[in-house]
Structure formats: structure tokens, C-alpha cells
Amino acid sequence: MQSDIVVYDLTVSKIWCTMCSNKIKSSFEGQKGILYVQVNVMAERVIISFNQLIITLNQIKQILEQNHFFIVGQPRLINTDSNQLRRCQFFFPNSNFPQQDLNLIKDNLRQQYQGGLGEIQEENFIYNKQQGQLMMIQYQPLLISGQQIKSNIESFINEKQPIIHKNRSFFVYNALLEKFKKKEGYIEIITYRKFILAIILSVQFLLFCSIMPHIDYYNPFLSYPHEESIFSVYLIVIFFMTSFTLIIFGTPIYRNAYQLFFKYKMFNMDTLLTLGSLAAFSMSLFLIIVYTIEGNQNQEEKMNQAMQLERIMNIIHDLESAGLILTVITIGKYFEGKAKQTILDMQNQIFPQDQLLKTPNVLKVQVKNQDYDINVQENCDISLLEKGDLIILEKGMKLLLDGVIVKGTVVVIDSICYGQDDRFSGSLGTRLKSGADILEGSCIFQIEQVIESSMLFQIAEQLNLAQSERESKDLGISAMLQQLSQRFVLGVICVSLLVFFVWTFLIGFEIVEIDEYCVWCFPFERSISILVASCPCALGLAVPSVVIITLNLALRSGILIKKNTIFELISKVNCIIFDKTGTLFTKVDHIESFTLLSKNQTEICLKNNDQTVMKVKQFQKSLIMSDPIDTKRELQIQEGQIQSNLKFNQTLSVQDLWSIIGVLEKDFHHPIATLLFKESIQRQIGKQSTFVLTDQPKLQKNGIIGNVTRTTDKTQFKCLIGNLFHLTDNEAILEDYIIKKCQYLERKGKTVIIMTIDSIPEVILCLDNKTNLRPEAKAVITYLREKLNKTVYILSGDSKKTVQSVGEYLGIPSIYQYAEIDAEGKKFILKELSKQKQEVMMIGDGLNDILSLQEASIGVAINAKSQLNLMASDVIILNENLWSIVSLINLMKTALKVIYINLIWAFAYNLFMAPIAAGVFYGQGLTISPMISSASMSLSSIIVVLISNCMKFIKFDPSLSYSITKIHKYRLHEESNLTLDSYLEVDNTQQSVRKESEKTNQ
């Protein structure tokens, strides 16, 4: 059932500054059904959540349009509720499909897919410069697919060719990919045509009003044709030129300022420009009326040319100010927009349009058998693919979905999701994330996450959310600026009025002698200069410009920052806590031992210099503890034998057991599940599985539970896969020797996984996760402690001995080491540190550290292999390199410094320009005209954006320059010495061939 609460991502034009953001938010305040509104000023996007039973998307569009904001492109639904229906969209050009034809298509779909379709909506839309109807179809993906809907529409059109228009082309509309398309033209602030027109008018104003009057040769032409009248051709031309400028460039500004004040009682830069330009124009009209009246009253007195010319120039000077204020601001806004665009281009480099859009269609295949021999293949839009579909990946493709390779080998590079430029080989069982580039080879790829749920689009979504201003209200600097911006413009207006009255008083009582064309124009000029010189936009851009650059720089380095609240928080962090498993240590990459209890055999898999050594030994049923990989004969001799009373399933072979493991673990993304699934696939190459899921397996706290059916005889098996706690909770039958051996192995730091069939344990899997300390771990912790003066903790559920050994090697004092604690214990420790007024950064693997990640001041997940990471953490380290923690801290510190520099510049500019514009230094000959004031206002905003862009040249990754001995792979325990006579050799030819193939590809 579809939720009534929805979230939409809207691209909205004409969002220029924080005042525009405030205007949008104010327009939705008090509206019933609106839950929250977020505005991303730099990207011109609005994220809005609302109850669609109370207010509709069309009503929201109308509210925006009433405030002169317009939605660009198709609104995108970003709800992440997995129970929702999927939606496909098709564009039908009006020229090809009249409304009656669309009605026929909809009726046919409802008839063909009764119960499988949800709501079908239509709206007027422009796509590929064509007018048409966008049809949005909701459907249940478990019943039908988007490709089936498309095929049905095509077949229906072909069958009804006499009725429906002969030109039958329609298009699949992919709203997600459309988000990555660059906008045509620069519609965000100023169009190119207006920019050129503003330059032409500015040149004309300067030429006719500032240059010509100072050349004696042109003086007769200035008062032509009547020297005794002010209405010369010259004045009339300038008057109409100014009027044209006010209409073209001033009307949008005046309308916005009027609506902002009378509807929302707010002020912004448009308010200052409106007052400045209209005051200058009104002054010129006032002078025309006054001089005309004076001329009519003194017709008998013939004025000389100099006096008449002086009057004309008084009027021209005000007309010039009124026009140039608007044209110079327009030019400045254009360059400001271009400077802002360089910031947004950083995101385009991270999500490059040419690459993301180069694979909108793929080859979808149907296979004959479980060897994945292709039977049928067809071209399919990626937005119409469903979970479980098979597609072909080939050289040159950009992967836009998440999934697993089921056949073939490819060479891949993934710099988007993981920030790494290293090539790696993907073969059977390898999971690939969206954003990966296929460099070589080809394979059949099974989809596990559709496009809207893929990692690439989840990252893009989180980046957009982080750039929005919903989080900024908690950021101290932004909160201060939002309050200041509300009062800044009002303060400028008050100062402007004060300057006008002061100068009027000084001139009226002849305290100051003014040497200008028009003495009484001078107070107006000073007042106007104050209005147009003061710049609220510089303050408004000081924080957002830095935030967006920082987020993009971080993402290019493999760091996804979800919340911009950490900009100030990170400088206060004094404690950094590392989880051990999965954070300081990499995930286990192989299964150390596989014990088949029914035959008392243990298969050993050891890594030695990247070579895999496979052995088999007898599994001793004994209460005397030993490690399965221990090869000492005396231990085997000493072990007392016991008789097991378990009735194992003798109908299941080793291949059957691995097939069941693969079927159950396939849809789970925990690292252990991924490892087991990949191992299952590799052990069944060329073999057909005879097991299918009876129902969907369930993920519990310590494992999974599910039912499978053997296709050959329809026998059902109830299966458990997990640790001892999982089996105990689900009442599995466990004998003492199994429990004690598993507990012994766990105390040695190993991960033990048991699989039961119908409550009887059949398989014990042993994973050694102690031997893979990240090579950079010691250097990073040393840097954090010595260079950044941070207190470093280590938390782990492992034994005290293991944690002590790790802590001692890494240089972490024993008082900061915590062992044998669960998720609740970690959360408790963070709460205690918080009570001690400590600001804590928690770094975990995001899988079993969710509680502590949420409790910490800043939660950092060290991988992006689970959507839980995206929800629980504030920062995600996509490249899984611990140096990124240091880079994050350094980057945030640099960003905060740049924010302060921007603010200092913005405040210093206004403090410096205000007295000059007010005429405080007039006696020293230092004053500026309104034109110069408007130019300086635009320049101040441009400088803020340029300062922010300088961050791109700052190095914040110390890993290349920090002088510490390179740390090689560290093992807590030495590898056991192998003795060949303790094992039975196992044929591992197939795996060896696979290894050689991988080396060849690399």
C-alpha cells in the first residue's frame, strides 16, 4: 500500500540567494499537509515532503509559480519505502498521440494487468523540445515488469494502427538520468541574451552620459534643437533608453521585491535595487518637472547655454544612475552565476553526464539453463529492469545498477562509489556497484538493486540532501547569518534614509559646500549609493558556496558527507573511537575451514603469499579443544573420541549443502553473506542447482532462517545459518562437543558459522578475521594522536587478549581499550563520554555499530556496502581507507577557515563601502557614484565565490607526505607450519585455473 507521506525532489529556477530560499519556505508556512521544505540554493533544488491526501503536487507547483519560481523538468519521487509500487514513465508526443489514443492505451493496460497496476497519471510535458503527455504508471514488480508494460503498449499500437496515428513512436522517460543532464542555457540567474544586452546598454550609458559631455565638440548637440529648453534630443534619447532598461531589467526585480515585502514582510537585495533605481529615476522626473516650471515662469529671461546644459546634465546624471544600477548588477549576476557554476561543475565531474548517459539501454537476456546459456536477448531501458533480471555487460559500459556476475570475467574500475582508480577483476560471484566502468571483457550480470535503489543514486541523493539547508539551521554560523540577513536590508534602508537627512541638513544650513551639478541631488545620490553598495548576497553566499565545494571535494576523495552540521562539530571532536572488526581490520576474504559433520571431515583453506592451499583432515569429535587447522599429531592422539547421537541427513552431498547456502545468502549484503554466496557460486561452476527458496528467508539478529525445496523430489528443508546464539534461539539440536569447540574457536578470535538442516547441525564454517589489519591503521592512529592531539579508543566484542594485542601494537593506551562489549555496551560508553562533555567521533563498519554511530557526535561508517550505513551515519568512507578520516578532519578545518575568510570579507566590504558611499570622506575628495556602487556590490559576491573556489587547490590528504614507515600486513598469530602427512590432498584444479585467469586479466 502506498504511503500518504511522499518526498519530492524539484529542480526550481530563479533561486538566487538565501533570501529566495527564505521566500520559498515562507510561502509554504502554514500550508496544510506540508511536513518540511529544504532548499539547495547553489543547485537550485527544493526537497519537499507532504501528505498527498491533503495537498497535491499540482498545488505545490501553483504556489511556487505564484511566487515566480518555476519547476524545471519532471519532479522526482524520492521515497525509499521498499513496499512501494515501482513507477515507469513514458512520453507520448501530442503530434503522434491524441488524447483519445492515450485513453485507449490506458484502458488496454488496465484490462491486461488487473491487480498488477496502481494509479496511471498524465500531465502536460515538454521532452526533447516536443509538447506531449507524460504517462506515469505504477505497478507491482512482483507481478509484472516495466519492460512488459512497454511491450504491451507497442503491441497494442501496432494492432490498432488504423485507429492510432501512423507515427507510433513514444519514449521511455528516465527521471533519474534526467537529473544528471545539464540544463540548456544558463537559466539559473541571467540568460546570455540579457547579459549581452546589459553590456551594450552599459557601454551606451557610459559613452553618452559620462564621455560625451566632457568633450566640448559635442556640447552643441547636447542641447539641440532648442538651447532655451531642457527637452533636447539628447535628453529624450537617454530618457527612453533608461525607461527601456527599467522595463527589461527592472520589472522582474520590482515584482519580486514588491511581493516579498507585501506578502511576507521580508527584504532582500532586490529591495535595495528597487529603491535605488526608482529613487534615481524619480529624481530625474522631479528635476524635469521643476526645470520645466521654472522655464515657463521665466520665458522672458533667456538662459545661457552653459546654464541650460547644466540642467540637462543634472537630469542625465540621475537617468544614468537609474539605468546603470540595473545593467551593472545584471552583468555582475551573470559572472556570479558563472562562478557558482564552477562549483556545480565539480559535482558534474563526480557524476559525469557523458558517462552516466552513455548506457541508457542494455541487452536484457533470458537463459536456457543454469549454465546461463543465452536463449533470447532484447534491448531494454535501464529504468525498466527489475530485480533478478539478467543483462550483458561489455567493454565501454557504465554500470548504473547493483548486482552480481553470474558468468564471465570483466576488468572494472570504480571511481564514483568508492573513490578508487585501481583496476580490478570481476568474475563469477563478484558483486559490482553502480558507477563502475567496464574496461575489458564481458559477462552476464544479475541485478540485485534497481536503478532508484542503486548505490550510485543513493550517494547522489545523500549529497543533494547534505547540500540542502534543512541541516543548516543547526549550524551556528548559518543560524547567525539567517538571522542577520533578515535585519541587514532593513538596516541598510534605515542608514540610507539617515544619510539623506544628514546631507540635507548639512547643505540646507550651508555647513558643507557641495561642488556638484545639482546641489540638492547630492543627498539623493549618497542615499542611492548606500542602497546599491551594500551587498547581502556576499553574506548569503559565504557559507553555501563553501559547503558545496567541500562536499564535492570530499566525495572525489571517497568521502560521502551526509550532514553539513559536522562543519563546526568536527573542530570540537577530541575523542575518536574505532571499532576493531571491519574498521581497523578488513573483512575476511576467505573461508578458513569447512567441516562436514556427517563425515567428520574438515576442509582447510589457507592463504600463503596469495596462493591458496587446500587440505582435508579428520574432524575429531572430542571435548578436548583444538583448532581445525592445528596439524600437531600429538593433539590428535590425545583427543578422546565420543559417539554422536545426531541423525545427519545422508541424502545431502557437499555440493547440495553449498547450493542451499548460496540460495539462502543470495539476497543479503552482509560481508559474511557475500563471502558465502561467492564461495557457493565458485564451487558450483558448471553444475545445476536443484534447490529453490520455498519462501523469502528472514534476517535475524545473529543469522538467517529460511526454507528451501529440492526440485527433484519436492522435499522441503528448514535451514538455519548463523552463530551459536542464533541456533540456540531457534532451538537447534546441539551436542556439547560442538558447542565447546565453537566456543573455543570464538575465543581465539575466529568467526564460527553453523548451518542446520531441520534443526540438525550439518556444516561448521570457520572464518579467521584477526589476520587482516589495515596496512595504514598504525600510521593513521599515530597521526591522530601525535599531530592532531586526539584521544583514540578501540572498542570490540573480541576477547581482552586480542584487543590488548591490537591496542599495544597500534600504540593505544590500555585505559582506552574496551573488549568483550556488544552493541548496547558501545552505546553506553559513548553516553558516558558525552556526560563528561567529550565530543566523540565513532568509526565503525556500519553493520553492527548502528546504535553507537547514531549516539556519537559524528558517526562515520567505513564502507558503503549496506543501505543501513546511509541511514545511520553522518559520514561514509566509500574507499575504505583510514587515511580518509584524517583527510576529513583536515578538509573540515580548512572549510571552516574559508567560511570565516568569506565572512570577514563580506563584513569588511560592507563596513568599508558604507562610509565611502555615504560621502563621509567627501571633504577629502573620496566619493563614489551609484554606478560604481552597483559594480562593487556585484564584485563582492564574485569575490566570495572565487575565494570558495580556492579550496580546490588546497591539499588535505597527508598520507603521501606523512613520514612514517610503511606498515605491512600485520598478523596477530604466526601461520601454522604445514605438514603434508597430516592432510589429504584435495583436487583444486578449477580454482587454480581461475586464479591464473585472474592474473592474466590483471
N, C-alpha and C positions, 0 to 999 in steps of 0.2 A: 504494500500500500504506500502510495507516495505521501511524503511528509508535507504538511501545510506550510512549514517554515522552509524558505528557499533562500539561497545566496546567489546573486548575480554579479558578474564582472562586466562593467560597462566601460568602453572607451569613449570619453566625452571630450569634445573640442571646447576651446576657449577657456580652459583653466589656466590662468596666467600666473597667479601668485597665491599666497596663503589667504589673502582676503577673498579670492574666488572660492577657495576651499571652505572658508567660513560661511560664505553666502550659500553654497550648496547644502552644507549641514543645517544652516538656519532654515532653509526652505522646507526641510523635512521634519523639523522640530514640531512636535505636537500632532503630526500626521498619524492617524490610527493605523496600526499594522506594521509600522516601521520599527525594526529592532535596533539596528545600528547602521551607520553610514561611515565608510572610510574613504579618504580622498588621497590619491597619489598625485601631488602637484607636478612633479617632474615628468612622469609618464602619462599624465592626463587620463587617469583611470579612476573609476569610482567602484567600490565594492559595497553593495547594499544588501542587507538581509531584511526580509519582510514576510508577513503572513499573507499568502496569496488568496486566502479566503476573504481578507479584509480589504486589501489594496492590490491592484493588478500592475503588471509591468507597463502596460499602456498608460496607466495613470501616472506612474513614475516618470515616464517619458514626457508626458504633458507638463508635469511640474518642472522638470529640467528645462524644457523649451520655453515655458513662461518666464524663466529667469535667463533666457538667451544662452543656454548650454544645450548642445546637441549631441546625441548619441551617434558615434561613428561605427559602422559595421554592425554585426549581429551580437546582441547581448549573449553572454555565455553563462550557463548554469554551472556553478562550481560546487554544488552539494556533493558530499563524499559518502553519503549513506549507501552501503553496499546492497541494501534491499531495494533500492530504487530501480525503476524500469530504465532501460537504456533508451537513447534517442538518436535517430538518424534524421538527416535533413537533406532535402532535395530542392533544387531551384528550377522552376518552370518559367521560361520567358513568356511574357504576355503575347508576344508576336506569334508564338507557336501553340500556346495552350490557353484558349478562352476559359472563363470560369466554369462553364458547363462541362468542359472536358475534365477539369480538375475534380469536379463533383463526381463524375463517373469513376475516376481513378480511386477516390476515397471510398466510394460505395463498394467497389470491387475488392479493395483491401479488407474492409470490414467483413465482407462476406467470406473471403478466403481464409482469414485468420481470426475467426471468432474466439474470443478468450485470450488470444495472444497479443492483441493490440491494446494500447491505452488510448490516450487522447491524441487526436490529429488536429493540429492548428495550422493556420495560414496567416501570412502577413505580407504586405507590400514590401518589396525589397529590390535593391539595385546590386547586381553582381556582374562582374566583367563588363561594366558600362551598359548593362541591359536592365530594363524595367521588367519585373516579374513578380511571381509569388514564391515565397519560401515556405515549403511544406515541412512541418516538424512532426515526426511520427514517433510516438512512444511505443515500445514493445517489450515483451518479456523474453530475454535472451535464452532462457532455458527451453522455450518453446519454438521460437523462430529466430532467424538471424537478419541482420541488416542487408546482407547480400541477397537473401531470399526475397526480401521486400523489393529491392531494386529489380531483381529478375522478374518478379511478378508484374511490376509496373511496365517494364519493357515488353513483356509478352502480351499484356493487355493492350498496350498501344499498337503493337503490330497486328493483333487480331481485329482491332476496331479502326483500322486505317481509313475506311471510307468515312467514318464519323469524325475522327480526330484529325487535326491538321496534318498535312503530309510531312512537314518538317518536324520530326518527332524527337529532336534532341533535347535532353534535360541534363542537369548536372548534379553530382553529389557535392553538397556544401559541407566542408570540414571546418567547423568553427574554431577548433583548437589550432590548426595550422594557420588559419587566417589571422590569429593573434600575432603570429611571428612575421607577417608581411609588413613591410614598411609602408607608411602612408604615402599616397600620391601627393606630391607637393608638400610644402611646409604649412599645414593648416593650423598648427598649434597656436601660433601667435600672429604672424603677419605674412600675407601672401607675397610672392615675389613681385607681382604686378604693382601692388601698393608700395612696396619698397622702392621700385624704380620711379614711380610717380612722386613719392616723397622726396627723392633725391632731386628730381627735375624741379619741383616746386621750391625746394630749399635753395637751389642754385639761382633760380629766378628771383626769389626774395632778396638774397644777398646781392645779386647784381643790380637789381632795380632800386633797392631801398638802402643799401649800405655803400655801394661803389659809385653809382651814377651821380648821386647828389654831391659828392666830393670832387667831381670833375667839372670845372667851370664851363667847359664846352657845352654840357648838357643842360645848364641852368635854364635857358630859354624854353627848352622843350618841357621842363617840369611844370611850368605854369601855362602852357599852351592849351586853348586858344585865347583865354581871357586872363590878362595879368591881374585884373582887379577882382577876379572871382577865384574862390578856392576850388571850384569844380573844374579842374583841368582834366585832360585826357589821361594824364599820368595817374592822378588820384583815382579816377574811375576804374582804370585797369587794375590797380593794386587792390581797390575795394572789392571788385568782383573775384579777383584771384584769392583774396583772403576768405571771402564768403564760400567759394568753391572748396577751399581747404577745410573750412569748418564743417561743411556738409559731408564731404567724403571721409575725412579722418576724425572729425569731432563727434558726429552723430552717434556711433556705437559707444564712445566714451561717455557722452552726456546721458544716453539712455541707461547705461549701466550704473552710473553714479546716482541718477535720479531714483532708480528702482532700489538700489542698495540702501539709500537713506530713507525714503518714504515707506518702504516695505519692511526693512529690517533694522532701521536706525543704526546703520553701520557706515563707516567711511573707509576709503582705500585710496590708492594712487589716482584712480580716475576722478575722485572728488577734487583732488588738488589740481589736476589738469583742467577739469571743467571750470573751476573757479578762476584759475589763472588765465586761460584763453578767453573765456567770456568776459572777464573783467577788462582785459586789454581791448577786446572788440567793442565793448560797451563804452569804454573811454573814448575810443575813436569816434563813435556815433555821437557822443556827448559833445566832443570838440567840433564836429561838423555842424551840429545844431547851433552851438554858441557862436562860431565864426560866421555862420550864415546870418544869424540875427544881427550880429554886430555889423556885418557888411550892408544889410538892408537899412539899418539905422544911420549909417554914415556914408550913404551913397554920394553925398556932395564932396566928401573928403576922399580924394584919390590916394590910395596907398601905394607906396613904392614897391618895386619888385622884390626887394630883399625881405620886407615885412610879410608880403603875401607868400613868398616862398617858405619863410619860417613857419607860417601857419600850416601850410601844406605838409611840411616835414614833420610837424608835431603829430598830425593825423597819421601820416605814413608810418611813423615810428611805432605807434600803437598797433596799427594794422599788421606791420611786420612781426611784432611780438606775438600777436594772437595767432598768426599763421605758422611762424617758425617753431613755436612751442609744440605744436602738433606734429609737424613734419619731422623735426629732430627726434622727438620721442618715438615716432614710428620707425625711423631708421635705427635708433638705439634698440628698440624692441626686437627688430629683425636680427641684429647682431647678437643680442642677448639670447634669442631663441636658437641661433646657430651655436652659440657657446654651450647652451643647455643640451643641444642635440649631440654634441661630442660626448657628453656624459651618457646619454641614452645609447649612443653607438657602441659604448663598451658592452652593454647588455646584448646588442646585436652581434657583437663579436663572440660572446659566450654562447648565444643561441643563433648562429649564423643562418640567415634566411635562405641563402643559396643552397646550403647543405640540408637544412630541415625540410625544404620544399622539393628537393630533387627526387624524393621517393614517395610521392603521394599514393602510388599504386604499386602493388606487389603481385606476385604469382601465388595464388592460393591453390593447394593441391589436395587431391584425395588419393589415398594409397590403397594398394591391393591387399597388403598383408602387414604383419608386424615387423617385417624387414624394411618397411617404408619404400617399397617399390611403387613408383608413381603410376596411378591409373588415369586420373583426369586432372587437368590444371586449367585455371581461368584467371583472368586479370581482375583484381579486386581493389577498391579503395580501402586504405588502412582504417578509416573510421568505421567500416562495415565489418571488420574482422571481430570474431568472438573468442572467448577463452577456449583453448583446446584446438583451434584451427591450426592447420599446417601451412607454412609458406616457405618459399625458397629464398635464401639469402645468397647473393652473388657479389662479386668484386665490384666496388664502387658504390654500394648501397649505404644509406644511413638508416640505422635501426631506430624505429620510433615506438617499439613495443618491448615489453619484458617477456622473457621466455627461456626455453632450454633447447639445446641442439640435440636432435634425436638421430641424425645421420649426417655424416660428412665432417669435414675439418675446414676451418677458416682461420685466417690471421686477422686479429682485431686490434683496434686502438680506440680508447675511450677517454677523451679529454674533457667531456662535458660533465658527466655524472661523477667522475672520480678524479678529475683534475690531473690525470697522468697521461704522458705522451709515450709510454712504453708499449711496444707491440707485444701481444701475447697470443698464444694459440688456443683456439676453442675447438673441442671435439665432442664426442658423444657424452652427454650428461653435463656439459658446461652450461651454466646459466649466464645469459648476457642481459645487460640492462640497456634500456633505450638511450639513444645518443651515441652508441658505438658505431664506428666506421668499419666496414668490411674491406680489408686491404687485399686479401688474396683468398682463393678457394671458393667453395660453395657448400651449402649444407641445407638440410631440411630442418626447420625451426618451428617448435611448438609454442604457441602463445599462452602465457600464463597471466598477463595483465593487459587488458585492452588499453587503447591509446589514452583515454582520460584518466586511467589509474596508473599509468606507467611512471617510472621513476623520473624521467625527464620532465614530464609535465607537472609532476608533484613538486619538483625543485623549482620550476618556473613559477608555480603558484605560490610557493612559500616565499620566493624572492619578491614577488609583487606585494604580498601581504606585509612583508617587512618594510617595504618602501612606503606603504600607506601611512597615514597619520593617526590611525587609531591607537597605535602604541605610543606615539609621540607625546600624548598628554601626560604620560608618566615620566617623560624625560625632563629633567629640571630645566635645562636650557630652553627647550621648546615651549614648555609651560610658561616660562618667563616671557618669551618672545610673543606668544599668543596673547598674553595679557597686555604687553607693551604695544603690539600692533593695533589693538582696539583704541588705544589712547593717543597713539603717535599722530595720526592725521588730525584729530581734533586739536591736539596741542599745536600743530603747525598752523592751523587756521587761526587759532587764538593769537599766536605770535605774529602772524601776518596782519591781523587787524590792529594789534598793538603797534607794530611798526608804522602802519598807515597813519594812525592818530598821532604818534610821536612826531613823525616828519611834518604832518600838517601843522602841529603846534609850533615846531621849530621854525617853519617857513612863515607862518602867519605872524609870529612875533619878531620876525627878522633876526632870530638868534643865529641862524645859519644862512649864508648866502649861496644860492644854487646857480651854477653856471650851466644851464641846460636850455634846450629848445623851448620846453614848456615847464615853467617852474612848478605849476600845480599838477603836472603829470608825474613829477618825480615821486611823490608818495605812493601813487598807484604803481609805478614801475618797481619800487622797492618791495611793495607788498606782493606783487605778482612774482618777483624773483624769489621771494621766500617760499611761495607756494610751489613753484616748479623745481626749485633746487633741492628741497627736502625729499628724500627717497625712502619710502617704506619697503620697496621691493628688495633693496640691498639687505635689509634686516630679514625679510621674508625668505630670501634665498640662502642665507648664511648657513642654515642647518640642513635643509633638504638636499642641496647640491652635494654637500659632503657625505651625507648618509647614502645617497645612491652610488656615488663613486666608490665608497668604502665597501658597500655590499657587493658590487661588481668585481672589485679587486679581490675581495675575499673568495668569491666564487671561482674566479680564474685560478686561484691557488688551491682549489679543492675544499673551500670552507663555505658552508651554507649558513648564513646568519638569519635566523627566523624573526628575531625581535630587535628593533633598534633601541630598546631600553638598555641594552648592555653597553652602549657607548660610554655612559658615565659610570655604570656599575663596575665595569671591568677594572677601572683605575682604583677602585676601593677594595678589590679582592686581595686578601692576604693569605688565604689558605687554598691550596689546590689538592684535591683528593682524587687518587687514581684507583679505579677498580683493577684487580690483577688480571683475572682471566678475560681474554678478549680485548683488553686495553693495553696493559704493559706486555702481555703475551698475545701472539697471533692465534687465530683459531687453529685447531688441529686440522691437519691436511691429509691425514691418512688413518686407517683403522689399524691399530697395533695387533690386535688378536681377535679371532673369530672362533668361538667354542661351540661345537655342535654337541649338546648334552646327550642326545640319543646314542651317539657313537663314542662318547668320551674322547673326542679329538679336538685339539686346538690348532688352528692355522695362525702362524705368526707372520707378520709383515713388518720388516724393519727397514728404515732408511739409512743408507750408508753412502755418503758422497753422491747424493742424488740418484743412487742405484737402489732399486727395490729388491730386497732379499726375502723370498717366500719360503717358509718351512712349516712342517706339521709335526706336532708332538702329542703324546697321550695326555689327556686331561685327567688328573688324579682326583677321584672323589675322596677327600680326606678333610679332617678338621685341623690338620697341620697347615699353617699358612705358607703360601709360596706364590711367586709371581709367575704367570703363564710363560713369560719369556726367559725365566731363570733356567739355565742349562746344566746346573751342577747335579751330577749323578747322585751324590750322597743325599741330597734333599729328596730326590725321587725314591730312594731306597727307604728313607726314614718315614715317609708318609704312610700312615695306616689306611688300609682300604676299608670302605664301608659299602653297604649294599643299598642302592637307591630303590625306593618303593614307587617312584613316579612312573606312570604309564605314558611313555612318549608316543607321539604319532608317527608310526613307522611308514605311513604312506607318503610322507613329505620328504623329498630329497633336498639337498643343499640348494640346488637351483630353484626349487619351489619356494623355499624359505626366503631367498633373496628376491624372488619375484613378488612375494607378499610384502616384503619390506618396501620395495620400490613403489608398489601400488598405494600403500598407505602413506608414504612420506612425500609423494609427488607434489601435493598442493600446499605443502608447508615450507616456510622460508627460514626457519631457524637454522643456524650453521650446521648443527648435527644432522638435521633432517636433509639438508642439501648434500652433505657428505654421504649419508646413507643412500640417498636416491642416486647420486652419481655412481657410487660403487655398485649399486644394483644394476644400473644400465650397463656398466662396463663388464660385469660378469655374465651378462645375458646377450652378448653380441651374437647375432645370427640365430638366436633361439626365441621361439614364440612363447609369450606368457599365457598361461592357462587360468589366470586369476583376474577377477574384476571386483570392483567395490560393490558390496550389497547396498550400502548406504554411505552417506558422507561421514568420514572419520571426524572425531572430535578432539580438539586440543585441550588437554587439561594442564594443571599446574606443573606436573613433573613428567608428562609424556602424552601419548595419544592412545585412543581406543577406537576400534573400528571393526567392521565385519567384512569379510571377503567371501566370494563364491568361486569354487573351481568349476570352470565351464565344461569340463569333460563329463562330470557326473552330478553337477548342481549341488555339491556338498558345500555347506556354509561353515566358516570358521570364525570364532570370536577371537580377536587379536588384541594384545596389549604390547606397546613398545615404550619403555621408559626406565627410570631408575627404581631402586628398591622401594622407595616411598610410594611411587606410582602403583607398583604391583601390590603392595600391602593395602593401599587404599581401595583397590579394586578386587581384593580377596583372592589373589592368585595363590596357588599352592606352592610354597617354597620350603625346601628342606634346609636343615641347619647348615650343612656343608656349603650350600650355595650362598646362603646369607652371609656366613662368616668369610668366605673367600671374597665376595663382592665388597664387604666392609673393609677387608684388609687392603684390597686394591685401591679403594677410595681414600684410605688413609695415606697411601703412597702418592696421592695427587692425581690418580687416574680417574677418568670418567667411565663408568660402567653402565652399559645399556643392556637390558634384558628384554627378549621377546617371548611372549607366551602364546600358545595356541590352545584355546578352550581351557584357560587357567593353568596349563602345564608349561613350565619354562622349557623352551626348545633351544634358544640361542643366547649366548652371552658375548657381547661386543665390548672390547676394551679400547679406550682412546687415551693416549698419553698427551695431555695438554700442558705439560710442565717444561717441555724442552724447546719452546719457540719464543724466547724473549725477543721482543722487537730490537733490532740492532741499534736503533737510535735512542732507546729508552734511557740508558745511563747518561748519555750526553745531554738529553733534554732535561732530565731531573737535576743534573749538576748545574745547568744554565739557569733553571728556575730558582734554585736555592742560592747560587752564588751571584749571579748577575741581576736577577730581578727581586731577590730577597723575599721569596715566597716560602711559606711553610708547606712542605709536601707530606701528605699522608698516603698510606696504602691500605685499602680495605679488601678483604677477601673471605670467601667461605671455606677456603682451604685450611689445612692444618697449621698450627702455630709454627711447627718446624719448617714447613715450606715457606710460609710468609716471612719468617725470620731470615731464612737463607736469601730470599729475594731482596728483602729490605737491606740486609747487610751489604750485598753486592752493589745495590743502587745508591748506597750512602744515605738511606733514610733512617733516622734515629729510632730506636726501639719503642720510644714512647708514642711515636706516630704510626705504629704498625698495629693493625687490628685484624685478627684472624677468627675463623670459625663463626662468622656472623652471616645471617640471612638478609633478605631484602628489608625486612622491618627493622633489623638491627642497624643497617646502614642509615636508614631514615632517622632512627633515634639519635645516632651520632651527629648527624647534620643538625638536628634540632638543638642538641646540647651546644654545639659550636655557635649556632645562631643566638642562643641565650647569652653566650659570652661575648656578644657583639662582634663576631667574626663574619666577614663576608667570604662565602665559600664558592669555589668553582668545582663542581663534581664532574669527573670524566669517566664515563662508563661505556659499555658496549651497546646499551640501549635495549637489551633484551630482558635481562633480569634486574636492571638497575632503574626501572621506570620511576619507582617511588622516590629514590634518592635524587634522581635527575630533576624531578619536579620540586623537591624540597629545597634544593640548592639555590643560591642567589643566581647562579648561571649554570645551567645544565648543558654539558657537551657530550654528544654521542659520537663514538669513534668510528661508526660505519653507517651506511645508508641501505642496509640490506633488509630492513623491515620498515613498514609504514608506521610502526609504533615509535620509531625514532623521530619521525616528522611531527608526531603529536606531543611527545613527552619532553623533548629537549629544546633548548634555546638556540643551540649551535650544533651543526653536524659536520664532522670531519670526513668529507667524502673520500679523500685519498688515503685515509687510514694511516697517516704519517704523524707521529707525535710532535715533530717539529712544527706542525701546523698550530699546536697550542701556543707555542712561543710567538709564531707569526701573528696569530690572532691578537694576542696581548699587545704586541708592538704596533700592529695596524690600528687597533682601537685607540691607543695612546696618541699616535700620530694624527688620527682623525679628530680627536678631541682638541689637539693643539691647533689644527687648521680651522676648526669651528671657532675657537677663540680668536684666531687671527682675523677671520671673516667678520666677527662681531666687533672687534676693535676697529677694523677698517670702516665698517658701516657706521658705528657711533662717531668715530673721528671725522669721517667725511661730513656728517650732518653738523657736528659741533664746529667744524672749520668753515663750511659753506654758509651756515646760517648768518653769522655776523657780517660776512662779506656781502651776501645778498641783501641784508637789511640796510647796508650803507653805513655801518659803524666806522669804516675806515675811509669814508668819502673825503674827509679833510686831507688824507694822505694820498688821495688820487686813486685809491683802490676800490673799484666797484665793478659789478658785472651786470650785463643786460639779461632780460628774461630768456633770450635765445641761448646764451652761454649757460644759464642756469639749467635749462632743459637738457642741453647736451651733457652737462656734468652729471645730472641725475641718471641718464642712461648709462654713462660711462661707469658710474659707481656700481651698478648692477652687473655690468660686464666684467668688471674687475673682480667682484666676488666670485663669479662663476670661473674665471680664469685661475684665481687662487685655488679654488677647489680642484681644478684640473691638474694642478701641480702635484697632487698626491700620486698621480700615475707614475711619476719619476722617482718616487721615494722607495728605497729598498727596505723591506721589513722582515725578510726571511734571513735569520742569522746562521742557518745550517751550513752554508757554504763558507762562511768566514770564521765561525767559532772554532778556535784551536783546541781540539781535544782528540785524543787518539780514537781512531775509528773502532767502534765496538763490533766485534764479530758475534755470530750466533752463540748464545750462552746456554749451556746445559747445566741444570742443577745436579744431574747424576750422570756419571760416565756410562757410555753404552756397554752393555754386557758383551763379554767376549764370546763369540760364537764358536761352538764346536760341532763339526759336521756330523759326528757319530751320534749326536743327541737328537737328530731330526730325521724325518722322512722327507725326501725331495718332492717338490710339487712342480708339475708342468706349468710354467708361466710364460710359454712362448707367445701367446696372444698379447699379453701385457707388454712383453719386451718389444714386440713389433710396433705396438702403439707408441712406446717411448721413443723408438728410433724414428718413427714417423713425425713425432712432435719436434724432435731435434732437427730433422730435415727441414720442416716448415719454418723453424726459427732461424 
